[in-house]
C-alpha cells in the first residue's frame, strides 16, 4: 500500500491528513498518482489539476513529478515550504 | 567531526545554554554566529501556527547543518526550530554556528537560515486579531537567497 500524506492547506481543503491506497496497475510515477487523485473530482480534482502549486516528497526526500513510485512508498503532497 | 545538534520542539529555547553546550570541549572555536528568529507582528497578526513533516523535517535540517559544517569548516552548529502556536514576539528559530574565525561563523549562519526557509518542510499559518487565518505564501526573494548558495552538499 502507498502511504499518502497531505500537509498545510492541502490537508485543510481535502479534510484529511492522509490515506493509504493500493498502487494501481500501470502506475509508475508521482504523475500517475496525481492523475488518479485528480480523477476523484471535488477538492482533489481542483488541487491535483494544478500540480505546479504542489511540492512532493517520496520517502521523505523532495522529488519531482516524474519520480518513480513503488508499493509501500510514503508520498507526501504539500505547498512550497515557509519555515525559518 | 563537527558537533551538530538539530531539534524540532514546541517549547522555547535558551540561546545562552545552547551556546555553552556548543562550546564545550571545543578549544579551537574563535567565534559563534547566532541568529534568533522572532514572530514579527503587524497588520493585526496575533500568532503563527507552525506545522511540519515529522521525520523529513529533522532529516532535512540535519542535511542542511552537515552541509554548512562541510562548506564553512564549522567546528559545530545548533539549529532548533519551534512548532505549534507561537504568539507575536516569541522566538521561533535558533541557529548557532561555531568556527575558528568570524567570517565562517557568520556565513554559515546565513546559509543555514536561507536553507531552512526554503528546504525544510515547515509551513506557517497566520492568525489575525479579527479571527481570520491564512497560510503564508512562499516569497520569491527567499528562493533567490537560497539559490545564491547553489546546491546542498550531500
Interface residues (C-beta under 8 A of the other chain):
Chain A: X5 X7 X8 X9 X57 X60 X61 X62 X76 X78 X79 X80 X81 X82 X83 X84
Chain B: X37 X50 X51 X52 X53 X55 X56 X59 X81 X93 X113 X116 X117 X118 X119 X120 X121 X122 X123 X124 X125 X135 X136 X137 X138 X142
